[in-house]
Amino acid sequence: EVQLVQSGAEVKKPGESLKISCKGSGYNFSKYWIAWVRQMPGKGLEWMGIIFPGDSDTRYSPSFQGQVTISADKSISTTFLQWRTLKASDSAMYYCARQGAVVAGYWFDPWGQGTLVTVSS
Amino acid sequence: QSALTQPRSVSGSPGQSVTISCTGTSSDVGGYDYVSWYQQHPGKAPKLMIYDVSKRPSGVPDRFSGSKSGNTASLTISGLQAEDEADYHCCSYAGNYIFAVFGGGTTLTVL
């Protein structure tokens, strides 16, 4: 079964750093792009960026460029989303999602279960 | 890149059909046949319902269908059932660097 499993919920203070993870299984991890998607409370989905674990080629949404870092370690089939300095406005649910197909697979399936990040003093 | 435009909410009675629109530009929806739709129940992760404008993954009922005309894509749900009540999000490929843009989401209420 193709699966993405994300790390658990986090509670942090403003100014702290954070790295959350998304581990893939059941497929060739290196060959599929993996996206990170933000969902703020009561809001829609926002595409943050995407990484190709095979060579760590990474693309960012202009809205998130410079605000977060996406990385991958293909040896452990895991991608990461990292903040150096958290703000209260980073409080949200974060999902990882796999590209649907190796060639022209411009959809996302499956999705991870989500990681809730709460930033509060 | 701006978000795609979806109605905030739609509603319908059991057995009826509803259509949710998703309007973008020639740089996303209008430029590629790569629109996908996701269903999200409260507290759950999104689930793929339609990809490549009109293709259904295995396991998705044929009551769900997708289409596109110009810069607007649509998701139609026929024979509404109570379990269809959820949020629906559209998404479009937007090129090699932006890759994807989502709509603001539509809440479907089954009356």
Interface residues (C-beta under 8 A of the other chain):
Chain A: W33 A35 V37 K43 G44 L45 E46 W47 I50 R59 S61 P62 Y95 A97 G100 A104 Y106 W107 F108 D109 P110 W111 G112 Q113 G114
Chain B: Q1 A3 Q6 Y32 Y34 S36 Y38 A45 P46 K47 L48 Y51 D52 P57 H89 C91 Y93 N96 Y97 I98 F99 A100 V101 F102 G103 G104 G105
